[in-house]
Amino acid sequence: MGTHSLEAAKGRRPARTTATRQKLFDASMALIGERGAANVTVDEIAAAAGVSKGTVYYNFGSKSELIAQLLRHGVDILKARLLGAADAGSPRSGRPGKAGKAGDAGAGSAAAPAGDPLAAMEAMIGQAMDFMAEYPSFARLWVSENWRIPSEWQGTFAVLRGELLEVVGQAVDNVARAYPVDESVPRGSLETAIFGACFVVGLDRQTYNPERTRDQSVAAIMAIMRGYVLKDARPRG
C-alpha cells in the first residue's frame, strides 16, 4: 500500500473504531447488567455486538479493561447530567430554570430556580433517576460489583465513585452555604446517603415498583436533604 493510501486508511479508522466501541459498550451493558461481570464471556459480548472476538481485544485488550472502560463511559454520562442540572440552578450560570418543581423536569432538562441550591439538588436527583431509567443495566452493574471484595475493578470504582461524590458534595456545600443546616450530620455520610439512594431507589423503581413515579422517587431522596436543613429555615441573606 502506498503512503497516501496508508494515511487515508489511518484517517478513516477512528470513526470505525468509535462506532465499534459503542456497539461493544451497549452489548456489554446489557449482558453484564443481567448476569454479572463474572458470568459473561468475551465471545458472548462479541456475538451480541456483532463483531469478532479479536475486535474486542483490539479495542480493549482484555475483558477486564472493557468493563473498566464501560464503567468510565457510564459515569461520564451521569456526571455530565448532574453537573448540567447543578449549573442550571446556580446563580453564576445566568440560566434560570423553569418555574415549578424541579422534579417535573424531563430527561436532559432541569427546572431549578436560579440561585436555590435545594432546587438545584432536586434537579440533580431527577437527572439521576432519568439515568437509572435509561441505563438500568449499568446501574445494576454498579450496584452488584461496586461493593464486591475483592474485585479486580476496585481501583476503578474508587476513582469513579470519588468523582461522583465530589459532584454531590459540592451540591451539599451549596445548600449548607445558603441554609442553616444540622452541623451534627457528617458531611461525608450525607453525600454517601444521597449518592447511594439514587442508585437504590432508581433500581428499585425499575425492578419492583414501576408504578412509582419519577417525582415520587425524587421526593423520597430529597427527604434526606430536607432533613439536613433545619426546620423552618429560610435561605441566608
Secondary structure as UniProt FT lines:
FT   HELIX           3..35
FT   HELIX           37..39
FT   HELIX           42..49
FT   HELIX           53..60
FT   HELIX           63..88
FT   TURN            91..93
FT   HELIX           102..104
FT   TURN            107..108
FT   TURN            114..115
FT   HELIX           117..134
FT   HELIX           136..146
FT   TURN            152..153
FT   HELIX           154..178
FT   TURN            183..184
FT   HELIX           187..207
FT   TURN            210..211
FT   HELIX           214..228
FT   TURN            231..232
//
